[in-house]
Amino acid sequence: MRKYVVMGVQGSGKGTQSGLLSKAFDLVHISVGDIFRWHVQHHTKLGAQVRRIMAAGELVGDDLVEAVVGDRLRMHDWNYGFVIDGFPRNGRQAEFFLESYDIDGVIHLDLPDEEVRRRVLNRRLCTRCGMDYNLIADRPEVEGRCDVCGGDLVTRADDTPEALAARLREYRSKTRPVLDIFRRKEYVVNVDARPDPDTVQREIRKQLGLTSG
Ligand SMILES: [Zn+2]
């Protein structure tokens, strides 16, 4: 059984790296972003709540994230373990998470601010289902159209250099205590997130001592 946490600023490739790792080792990928997107796409009660929060330009609160992740983890549908990204979001959640699960490693995807800016400012968002695209690494098949639902792709209203700078500050101040808690337990491996996804993945496996796929 292997249980990993993937942490990194937006644009660092958390989803991609978690996906590659979970596929190779038969782990269940628990992505907070994907869970919320699923609810928005399927018009659930939670989806409506998330849509309202995002429409107001706000971030989904830590408590709502905690409730959703708790529900997901209680399904216990993993045989070989899981990779979770987007959680924990604060120190309290990190402490609780460590008490409840034997974590094998925390992968910290490290990306300098100027690279975050380059990636995030090239990001596009589907107006209908909320799917994210990146014009550098993850282009839609048809320009300006969502691959999933055919909706229009737009720049997020809050993807301006100023708003991004504010989010980066918030991310660093919130994430630092989480990483500090994990570091005290010597769980954290630091991986340079600048290279291409395959190179980053190789480095993750090397640092975690994972050999076969
Ligand atoms: Zn869409």
Boltz pocket constraint, residues with backbone or C-beta under 6 A from the ligand:
constraints:
  - pocket:
      binder: B
      contacts: [[A, 126], [A, 127], [A, 128], [A, 129], [A, 130], [A, 131], [A, 146], [A, 147], [A, 148], [A, 149], [A, 150], [A, 151]]
      max_distance: 6.0
